[in-house]
Amino acid sequence: MNTLKNIETTHKVAYIRFIDDYLIISVDGKEYKIIIDAASPKLAQATEVERNDFEISPGGYGIHWRLLDEDLSINGLIRDALNE
């Protein structure tokens, strides 16, 4: 049984970029800019290779950085962007 077909999509993430001290993420057609340090101290200290090794969850609810063992929710990142 393929369980991925049963996962409800929460968000559609088009891209994630790191520019200077910011994480830039496009979610549901909108772009958000978050200070990396505010989002995650692990990401703030990470190398470019570590930052760019991520997976977006199949349902679009979170991002996992395998090399950092770090998980962030899309809703949390959007909230952080709107509060800056």
N, C-alpha and C positions, 0 to 999 in steps of 0.2 A: 504494500500500500504506500503510495507517495503522499506523505504528510504535508509536503510543501504546497500542494494544491489547496489544502484546508487552512492555510495560514492567511488571516486577514491582513491586508496591507495597511499599515498605519500611516506611513509617509513615503513619498517618492523622493529619494535623494539623487540628484543629478551629478553632483561633484562635491569633493572636499579638497581644499587647497590650504597651504600654509604660506602666508606672505608676512615677512618680518615677524612681529609679535602677535599675529592674528591667525586664527583658524577661520577660513571662509567656507561656508557650506550653503549649497543650493538645495532647498527643501520645498517641495510642492510648488515649484515655480518662483519662489522668493529666495533672495540671497541674504544671508545673515553673516555678520562679522563679530567674532568673539575674541576677546583677549585670551591668548592661550593659557597664560598663568591663572586666569580666573576659571577656565574650564577644567584644567588638570595640571597639577604640579609635575606629574610624570611626563606629560606631553611637553611642558615648558623646558624640561631638562633633556628631552630626547634628541637623538640625532635625526638627520633628514631621512635616513634609511628606516629608522624606527617609526617615525611619524607617518611615512608613506606605506607602511605595511599594515593595512587595516582591512576589515571586512564589514560591510553593512549587513545587518541582519536581514534574513529573507522577508520578514514582515515590515521592514523599514522602521523599527522602533529603536534601534541602537546601533552603535559602532563598536567594534572590538579591535584593539591593537594587540596582535598576537605577541610580538616581541616585548611589549611593555606589560602584558597581562592587565590591560586597562579597558574598561567598558564605560561608555557614556551614552546616555539616552538622548535621542533626538529632541524630545520634549524639553529636557533639561538644557540642552544647548540653545534652543529657541528662546526659552525663558531667560537665560543668561544674556543673550543678544538683545532682547527687548528691555532688559533692566540696565544696560550700560548707557 
